[in-house]
């Protein structure tokens, strides 16, 4: 189970009897797809700023409940959506960090959507059908896909592969945890010709958490995307 497109065959996650849980946390921490500063983001980072708009405060509180539920259950499908600065990235990273530092040191990976697209383009150009990186996206216990947006795939194969990813994570939601973040509204019923139409159809089967309002410009805001 490799963590990056350039990872070597020997870089696999294995149980080490001499290192135990702490060694596992150390390995996950260095192969989770996040920068060091991002790995410090925990539940204590999530605040409800003093938005003048009560609906935005409610969205923030509802998202907090969903974050705690995801951390507790370690399963399911969650999509955080809304405009820039709403805290979507923070929500994803909090869940990953809480799972890594929990009693089971659950393995998780943070994958920006653009990196996934680049990897699929590379596979297509090399005429490869899969990779250790791709297999990891399908099977890792906790996966967070950030910045899901419209894209121009160069082939139907790439579009199909993206659907396979979302559909596989959806079908494994009883045993795996998957989180998405997008600026677009996944509640919209888009045509299949739209690059996001078939992805949103699966996201709607899980929990949808709206986050609107730039937290950076709100009173008492402490952290955001």
Residue pairs with C-beta under 8 A, 6 or more apart in sequence:
1 12
1 13
1 107
1 132
1 135
1 136
1 139
1 140
2 8
2 9
2 11
2 12
2 132
2 133
2 135
2 136
3 11
3 31
3 32
3 33
3 109
3 133
3 136
4 31
4 33
4 133
5 115
5 119
5 122
5 131
5 133
7 31
7 132
7 133
9 132
11 31
13 24
13 27
13 28
13 31
13 107
15 24
16 23
16 24
19 26
21 103
21 104
21 105
24 105
24 107
25 100
25 101
25 105
28 100
28 105
28 107
28 108
29 39
29 100
31 109
32 39
32 96
32 100
32 108
32 109
32 110
33 109
33 110
33 111
34 93
34 96
34 97
34 110
38 93
38 110
39 93
39 97
39 100
40 97
41 90
41 93
41 94
41 97
41 223
42 94
42 97
42 98
42 101
43 67
43 68
43 71
43 94
43 98
45 90
45 94
45 222
45 223
46 63
46 64
46 67
46 87
46 90
46 91
46 94
46 223
47 60
47 220
47 221
47 222
47 223
48 57
48 60
48 61
48 64
49 57
49 60
49 215
49 218
49 219
49 220
49 221
50 57
50 218
50 219
50 220
51 57
51 60
51 213
51 218
53 213
55 212
56 212
56 213
59 82
59 209
59 210
59 211
59 212
59 213
60 87
60 211
62 209
63 80
63 87
63 91
63 209
63 211
66 78
66 91
66 207
66 209
67 91
67 94
67 95
69 76
70 76
70 78
70 95
70 177
70 179
71 94
71 95
71 98
71 99
71 102
73 177
74 99
74 104
74 106
74 141
74 142
74 177
75 173
75 174
75 175
75 176
75 177
76 173
76 177
76 178
76 206
76 207
77 169
77 170
77 173
77 178
77 179
77 180
77 202
77 203
77 205
77 206
77 207
78 95
78 177
78 178
78 179
78 180
78 206
78 207
78 209
79 179
79 180
79 181
79 182
79 186
79 203
79 206
79 207
79 208
79 209
80 86
80 87
80 88
80 91
80 92
80 179
80 180
80 181
80 182
80 209
80 211
81 88
81 181
81 182
81 183
81 184
81 185
81 186
81 208
81 209
81 210
81 211
82 88
82 183
82 210
82 211
82 212
82 213
83 183
83 212
83 213
83 214
84 183
84 214
84 225
85 213
85 214
85 215
85 216
85 217
85 224
85 225
86 211
86 212
86 213
86 214
86 215
86 224
86 225
87 211
87 215
87 223
87 224
87 225
88 146
88 181
88 182
88 211
88 225
89 146
89 147
89 181
89 225
90 223
90 224
90 225
91 179
91 181
91 209
91 211
92 110
92 144
92 146
92 179
92 181
93 110
93 144
95 108
95 142
95 144
95 177
95 179
96 108
96 109
96 110
96 142
96 144
99 106
99 108
99 141
99 142
99 177
100 106
100 107
100 108
106 141
106 142
107 140
107 141
107 142
108 140
108 141
108 142
108 143
108 144
108 177
109 136
109 137
109 140
109 142
109 143
109 144
110 144
110 146
111 137
111 143
111 144
111 145
111 146
112 145
112 146
112 147
113 145
113 146
113 147
113 148
113 149
113 151
114 147
116 137
116 145
116 162
116 165
117 151
117 153
117 158
119 131
119 133
119 134
120 134
120 153
120 158
120 161
120 162
121 154
121 158
123 129
123 130
123 131
123 134
123 161
124 154
124 155
124 157
124 158
134 161
137 143
137 165
138 164
138 165
138 168
138 169
139 176
140 176
141 176
141 177
142 176
142 177
142 178
142 179
143 169
143 176
143 177
143 178
143 179
144 178
144 179
144 180
144 181
145 178
145 179
145 180
145 181
146 180
146 181
147 181
147 182
147 183
148 180
148 181
148 182
148 184
148 196
148 199
149 182
149 183
149 184
149 196
150 184
150 194
150 195
150 196
151 195
152 195
153 159
153 162
153 195
159 195
159 198
162 199
163 198
163 199
163 202
166 198
166 199
166 202
166 203
167 202
169 176
169 178
170 178
170 202
170 205
170 206
172 178
173 206
178 206
180 203
182 196
182 203
184 196
184 200
186 196
186 200
186 203
186 204
186 208
187 200
187 204
187 208
188 200
189 197
190 196
190 197
190 200
191 197
192 198
214 224
215 221
215 223
215 224
216 224
